[in-house]
C-alpha cells in the first residue's frame, strides 16, 4: 500500500507498466553489453593499423633525409638555395657534369656551400641523384666530401655539399700557376687512397666509386683531398666481389673489364686510381694526343722505368741540380712502379687499396727523411 512505483497486470489492482520504458531499458542494456564493445573492437582494428602506417610513412627515410645524424645536418629550402646562388646565376657556376650543374653559394647564415643541381631533363639524372643519396647517406670519412643536406621535390633535386676553396686536383694541375711539389702530390694521393680503402673495406657494404679521376678529387683550405661525385657509384652485395652495370665512367680511366663488359669491382677502382697516380706525377692525361694506337700512358711510363723516370716525370718536380735529386728520383720511381701494379690488365693481378695506402705511406716516410736531411744540412751550412 502506498507504493506508487508498483505496476503490473490490471487484475493485481496496480497501475499498468509503461511498455516504452521497458523497451528503452532493454535496448540500452543490449547496446551497452553487445554493440558498444563491438564498435570499440572494430575501431581498434581499423585505427591501429592506420596509425602504424602513418607513423611509418613519417619515419621512413626519404630523399630529404638526415645525412649527418650527429647534428650537423640542416634543412635548406629551395628559396634559400635560390638566394644563396643568386638565382643559380652563371657567375656562381663552378662546373657541369653529365647529369648536374654545380654552383657556389652562401646560405642565409653566411655558410659557403656547393649546390649540385641535377638536370632532370636528362635521362639518368634522377637515377644519379638517388644513387648518390643512397651511397653517401651512411659514409663517414675525412677524405670524402661531406654532404650538408638535400633539397628535393618533384621538379627539383639538389645536394648541398661543403665548399672546397682550392678546387679540384685537375684544376690545380693544369689550370693554376702554383706548382704542387712532390710532397703535396703524394699527400693528395694518400688522401684519395685512404678514401677508397674506406669505401672498399671500411663500410658495411663495399662501395665502388666507378669514376675515380682528378676532377672528382677536391681540396679544402688545408690542401686535404676529398673524393667526391658518387653519381656512378655501386653497392656490392656482401657475397659479391664483382657486378655488372650499363653505366660507363670516364674514358681513359676505366678499367679494361669495365669498358668491355661493364664489370665493376674494387679492382676497377684500383685501376682508375693507378691511372690518376701516373697523371699526377707525369702531368699527362691518359687522353693526351700522344697516346695513340698501341701507345698508352701505362706503356709510356712502363718503358721509362726501364731507363729513367726523368723521361716521363713532370719537369716541375725534379731538378738535377738538387743535392737530393737521386733520392727523390727513387721515390718518384717507386710511386710510378706502384701505379703499374694498380693498372695491370687482369683484375686478379692488381693490388688492393689497403696495399696501396701502406706502400705510399712508406714512400712518404722516405721523402720526409730526405727533407729532414736537407733541413739539417741547411742549418749546418
C-alpha positions as CSV (number, residue, x, y, z in Angstrom):
1,X,0.0,0.0,0.0
2,X,1.2,3.5,-0.9
3,X,4.0,2.2,-3.2
4,X,3.2,4.3,-6.3
5,X,6.1,2.8,-8.2
6,X,4.4,-0.7,-8.4
7,X,2.9,-1.6,-11.8
8,X,1.6,-4.8,-13.4
9,X,-1.5,-6.6,-14.8
10,X,-4.9,-4.9,-14.0
11,X,-6.1,-7.9,-12.0
12,X,-3.5,-7.1,-9.4
13,X,-5.2,-3.7,-9.0
14,X,-2.0,-1.8,-9.7
15,X,-1.3,0.7,-12.5
16,X,-0.2,-0.8,-15.8
17,X,3.5,-0.7,-16.6
18,X,4.7,1.7,-19.3
19,X,5.8,-0.5,-22.2
20,X,8.1,2.1,-23.8
21,X,10.2,2.5,-20.7
22,X,10.8,-1.3,-20.6
23,X,11.8,-1.4,-24.2
24,X,14.3,1.5,-23.9
25,X,15.8,-0.2,-20.9
26,X,16.3,-3.4,-22.8
27,X,17.7,-1.6,-25.8
28,X,20.1,0.3,-23.6
29,X,21.3,-3.0,-22.0
30,X,21.8,-4.6,-25.4
31,X,23.7,-1.5,-26.6
32,X,26.0,-1.4,-23.6
33,X,26.6,-5.2,-23.4
34,X,26.9,-6.1,-27.1
35,X,27.0,-3.2,-29.6
36,X,29.3,-0.8,-27.8
37,X,32.2,-3.4,-27.3
38,X,31.7,-4.5,-30.9
39,X,32.1,-0.9,-32.1
40,X,35.1,-0.3,-30.0
41,X,36.8,-3.5,-31.3
42,X,36.1,-2.6,-34.9
43,X,37.5,0.9,-34.3
44,X,40.7,-0.6,-32.9
45,X,41.1,-3.0,-35.8
46,X,40.8,-0.1,-38.3
47,X,42.6,2.7,-36.4
48,X,45.6,0.9,-35.0
49,X,47.0,-0.3,-38.4
50,X,46.1,3.1,-39.9
51,X,48.1,4.8,-37.2
52,X,51.1,2.5,-37.7
53,X,51.0,3.1,-41.4
54,X,51.0,6.9,-41.0
55,X,53.8,6.7,-38.4
56,X,55.9,4.5,-40.7
57,X,55.4,6.9,-43.6
58,X,56.5,9.8,-41.4
59,X,59.6,8.0,-40.1
60,X,60.6,6.2,-43.4
61,X,63.8,7.6,-44.9
62,X,63.0,9.9,-47.8
63,X,65.2,11.7,-50.3
64,X,65.5,14.7,-47.9
65,X,67.0,12.7,-45.1
66,X,69.3,13.4,-42.2
67,X,72.6,12.7,-43.9
68,X,74.5,13.6,-40.8
69,X,72.6,12.2,-37.7
70,X,75.3,13.7,-35.5
71,X,73.6,17.1,-35.7
72,X,75.4,19.0,-38.5
73,X,72.6,18.4,-41.0
74,X,70.2,21.2,-41.6
75,X,67.1,21.8,-43.6
76,X,67.6,24.1,-46.6
77,X,64.6,25.3,-48.6
78,X,64.5,25.8,-52.3
79,X,64.0,29.6,-51.7
80,X,67.1,29.8,-49.5
81,X,69.1,27.9,-52.2
82,X,67.9,30.3,-54.9
83,X,69.1,33.2,-52.7
84,X,72.4,31.5,-51.9
85,X,73.3,31.0,-55.6
86,X,71.8,34.3,-56.8
87,X,69.2,32.5,-58.7
88,X,71.6,29.8,-60.0
89,X,73.5,32.6,-61.7
90,X,76.2,31.7,-64.3
91,X,78.7,33.7,-62.2
92,X,78.2,31.1,-59.4
93,X,78.7,28.2,-61.7
94,X,81.7,26.0,-60.8
95,X,81.3,23.3,-63.4
96,X,79.0,21.0,-65.3
97,X,78.8,17.2,-65.4
98,X,76.8,14.7,-67.4
99,X,73.7,15.0,-65.1
100,X,74.3,18.0,-63.0
101,X,75.5,21.6,-62.7
102,X,77.5,22.7,-59.6
103,X,77.1,26.2,-58.1
104,X,78.8,28.0,-55.3
105,X,76.5,29.7,-52.8
106,X,76.3,31.4,-49.5
107,X,73.5,30.5,-47.1
108,X,71.5,32.9,-45.0
109,X,73.7,32.3,-42.0
110,X,76.9,33.1,-44.1
111,X,78.0,29.5,-44.6
112,X,79.6,28.8,-48.0
113,X,78.3,25.7,-49.8
114,X,78.2,24.0,-53.1
115,X,74.8,23.1,-54.6
116,X,74.9,20.2,-57.0
117,X,71.7,20.6,-59.1
118,X,70.6,17.6,-61.1
119,X,69.4,18.2,-64.6
120,X,66.2,16.2,-64.6
121,X,65.6,16.7,-68.3
122,X,68.5,14.3,-69.0
123,X,67.8,10.6,-68.8
124,X,69.8,9.1,-65.9
125,X,69.9,12.3,-63.8
126,X,67.3,11.1,-61.3
127,X,69.0,7.7,-61.0
128,X,72.3,9.5,-60.4
129,X,70.7,11.6,-57.6
130,X,69.1,8.6,-56.0
131,X,72.3,6.6,-56.2
132,X,74.3,9.4,-54.6
133,X,71.8,9.8,-51.8
134,X,71.9,6.0,-51.1
135,X,75.6,5.8,-51.1
136,X,76.6,8.9,-49.1
137,X,73.8,8.6,-46.5
138,X,75.9,6.5,-44.2
139,X,79.5,7.0,-45.1
140,X,81.8,9.0,-42.8
141,X,85.5,9.7,-43.7
142,X,87.7,12.7,-43.5
143,X,88.7,12.3,-47.2
144,X,85.1,12.1,-48.6
145,X,83.2,15.3,-49.4
146,X,80.7,15.9,-46.7
147,X,77.0,16.3,-47.5
148,X,75.3,19.1,-45.6
149,X,71.7,18.5,-46.8
150,X,69.5,17.9,-49.8
151,X,66.7,19.9,-51.4
152,X,64.2,17.8,-53.2
153,X,60.7,17.9,-54.7
154,X,59.1,16.5,-57.9
155,X,60.7,19.1,-60.2
156,X,64.0,19.8,-58.4
157,X,66.8,17.7,-57.0
158,X,69.9,19.1,-55.4
159,X,72.6,18.0,-52.9
160,X,74.3,20.7,-50.8
161,X,77.9,19.9,-50.2
162,X,80.7,21.5,-48.2
163,X,82.7,24.1,-50.2
164,X,86.2,23.2,-51.2
165,X,88.1,26.5,-51.8
166,X,91.1,25.0,-53.6
167,X,89.0,23.4,-56.3
168,X,89.8,20.1,-58.0
169,X,93.1,18.3,-58.5
170,X,92.7,18.7,-62.2
171,X,92.3,22.4,-61.9
172,X,95.4,22.7,-59.8
173,X,97.4,20.5,-62.1
174,X,96.5,22.0,-65.4
175,X,95.0,25.5,-64.9
176,X,96.7,27.0,-61.9
177,X,100.1,28.7,-61.8
178,X,101.0,27.3,-58.4
179,X,103.1,24.2,-58.8
180,X,102.4,21.2,-56.5
181,X,105.7,19.7,-55.3
182,X,106.3,16.0,-54.7
183,X,105.2,16.1,-51.1
184,X,101.9,17.9,-51.9
185,X,101.1,15.4,-54.7
186,X,102.0,12.4,-52.6
187,X,99.8,13.6,-49.7
188,X,96.9,14.2,-52.0
189,X,97.2,10.7,-53.5
190,X,97.4,9.2,-50.0
191,X,94.2,11.0,-49.0
192,X,92.4,9.6,-52.1
193,X,93.8,6.1,-51.5
194,X,92.6,6.3,-47.9
195,X,89.1,7.3,-49.0
196,X,88.9,4.3,-51.5
197,X,90.3,1.9,-48.8
198,X,87.4,3.0,-46.6
199,X,84.8,2.6,-49.3
200,X,86.1,-0.8,-50.3
201,X,86.8,-2.3,-46.8
202,X,85.7,0.1,-44.1
203,X,82.0,0.3,-44.8
204,X,79.3,-2.3,-44.0
205,X,78.8,-2.9,-47.8
206,X,81.6,-2.5,-50.3
207,X,81.2,0.7,-52.3
208,X,82.7,1.0,-55.8
209,X,83.2,4.6,-56.8
210,X,83.4,3.9,-60.6
211,X,84.6,7.3,-61.6
212,X,88.0,8.0,-59.9
213,X,89.7,10.9,-61.7
214,X,91.4,14.2,-60.9
215,X,88.2,16.2,-61.5
216,X,86.5,14.3,-58.7
217,X,89.2,15.0,-56.2
218,X,88.6,18.3,-54.3
219,X,90.9,20.1,-51.9
220,X,89.9,22.1,-48.8
221,X,91.7,25.2,-47.4
222,X,94.4,23.0,-45.8
223,X,95.0,21.1,-49.1
224,X,93.5,17.9,-47.7
225,X,91.9,15.9,-50.6
226,X,88.3,14.8,-50.6
227,X,86.9,12.3,-53.1
228,X,83.5,13.4,-54.5
229,X,80.8,12.6,-57.0
230,X,79.1,9.3,-56.2
231,X,76.6,9.5,-59.1
232,X,78.0,6.4,-60.8
233,X,78.8,4.5,-57.5
234,X,77.6,1.0,-57.0
235,X,77.0,-1.0,-53.8
236,X,78.3,-4.6,-53.9
237,X,76.4,-7.4,-52.0
238,X,78.3,-9.0,-49.2
239,X,78.8,-12.1,-51.3
240,X,79.7,-10.3,-54.5
241,X,83.2,-9.3,-55.5
242,X,82.1,-8.2,-58.9
243,X,78.9,-7.0,-60.6
244,X,77.8,-5.6,-63.9
245,X,76.5,-2.2,-65.0
246,X,75.5,-0.3,-68.2
247,X,76.8,3.0,-66.8
248,X,80.1,4.0,-68.3
249,X,82.7,6.1,-66.5
250,X,85.3,8.5,-68.0
251,X,87.3,7.3,-71.0
252,X,90.9,6.9,-70.2
253,X,90.3,6.0,-66.5
254,X,88.1,3.0,-67.0
255,X,89.4,-0.5,-66.3
256,X,89.5,-2.7,-69.3
257,X,86.9,-5.1,-68.0
258,X,84.6,-2.2,-67.2
259,X,84.8,-0.7,-70.7
260,X,84.4,-4.0,-72.5
261,X,81.9,-5.9,-70.4
262,X,80.5,-3.4,-67.8
263,X,82.1,-5.4,-65.0
264,X,82.8,-3.4,-61.9
265,X,84.7,-4.4,-58.8
266,X,87.1,-3.0,-56.2
267,X,89.9,-3.8,-58.7
268,X,88.3,-1.4,-61.2
269,X,88.6,1.5,-58.8
270,X,92.3,0.4,-58.2
271,X,92.9,0.6,-62.0
272,X,91.4,4.1,-62.2
273,X,93.4,5.2,-59.2
274,X,96.6,3.9,-60.9
275,X,95.9,5.9,-64.0
276,X,95.4,9.0,-61.9
277,X,98.6,8.3,-59.9
278,X,100.5,8.3,-63.2
279,X,98.8,11.5,-64.3
280,X,99.6,13.3,-61.1
281,X,103.3,12.7,-61.4
282,X,103.7,13.0,-65.1
283,X,101.2,15.8,-65.8
284,X,100.0,13.9,-68.8
285,X,96.3,13.0,-69.2
286,X,95.5,9.4,-70.3
287,X,93.7,11.0,-73.3
288,X,96.7,13.1,-74.4
289,X,97.1,13.2,-78.1
290,X,100.5,11.5,-77.8
291,X,98.7,8.3,-76.7
292,X,97.6,6.8,-80.0
293,X,97.4,3.2,-81.4
294,X,99.5,0.9,-79.2
295,X,101.0,3.7,-77.1
296,X,99.2,4.4,-73.8
297,X,100.1,6.3,-70.6
298,X,100.8,2.9,-68.9
299,X,103.1,1.7,-71.7
300,X,104.9,5.1,-71.8
301,X,105.6,5.1,-68.1
302,X,106.5,1.4,-68.0
303,X,109.1,1.9,-70.7
304,X,110.6,4.8,-68.8
305,X,111.0,2.7,-65.6
306,X,113.5,0.5,-67.6
307,X,115.8,3.5,-68.0
308,X,115.0,6.7,-66.1
309,X,111.7,8.3,-64.9
310,X,113.1,11.7,-66.0
311,X,111.7,10.9,-69.5
312,X,108.1,11.0,-68.2
313,X,108.0,12.8,-64.9
314,X,106.6,16.3,-64.7
315,X,109.5,18.7,-65.3
316,X,108.5,20.9,-62.3
317,X,109.1,18.0,-59.9
318,X,112.7,17.1,-60.2
319,X,115.8,19.2,-60.9
320,X,119.2,17.6,-61.5
321,X,120.9,20.4,-59.6
322,X,119.1,19.3,-56.4
323,X,121.6,17.7,-54.0
324,X,118.9,15.1,-53.2
325,X,118.0,14.5,-56.8
326,X,118.8,10.8,-56.8
327,X,116.8,10.1,-53.6
328,X,113.8,12.0,-54.9
329,X,114.0,10.3,-58.3
330,X,113.9,6.9,-56.5
331,X,110.8,8.0,-54.6
332,X,109.0,9.0,-57.8
333,X,110.2,5.8,-59.5
334,X,108.6,3.8,-56.6
335,X,105.3,5.8,-57.0
336,X,105.2,5.1,-60.7
337,X,106.0,1.4,-60.2
338,X,103.1,1.2,-57.8
339,X,100.9,2.7,-60.5
340,X,102.0,-0.1,-62.8
341,X,100.8,-2.7,-60.2
342,X,97.4,-0.9,-60.0
343,X,96.9,-0.9,-63.7
344,X,97.6,-4.5,-64.6
345,X,95.4,-5.9,-67.4
346,X,93.9,-8.7,-65.2
347,X,91.9,-7.6,-62.2
348,X,93.2,-10.6,-60.3
349,X,96.8,-9.3,-60.6
350,X,96.1,-5.8,-59.3
351,X,96.9,-4.9,-55.7
352,X,94.3,-3.7,-53.2
353,X,93.8,-0.2,-51.9
354,X,95.0,-1.4,-48.5
355,X,98.3,-2.3,-50.0
356,X,98.4,1.0,-51.9
357,X,98.0,3.0,-48.7
358,X,100.7,1.0,-47.0
359,X,103.2,1.5,-49.8
360,X,102.5,5.2,-50.2
361,X,102.9,5.8,-46.5
362,X,106.4,4.1,-46.7
363,X,107.4,6.3,-49.6
364,X,106.2,9.4,-47.7
365,X,108.4,8.4,-44.8
366,X,111.4,8.1,-47.2
367,X,110.6,11.5,-48.6
368,X,110.3,13.0,-45.1
369,X,113.7,11.6,-44.2
370,X,115.2,13.3,-47.3
371,X,113.6,16.6,-46.4
372,X,114.9,16.2,-42.8
373,X,118.5,15.7,-44.1
374,X,118.1,18.7,-46.3
375,X,117.0,20.9,-43.4
376,X,119.8,19.6,-41.2
377,X,122.4,20.3,-43.9
378,X,120.9,23.8,-44.4
379,X,121.2,24.6,-40.7
380,X,124.8,23.3,-40.6
381,X,125.7,25.4,-43.6
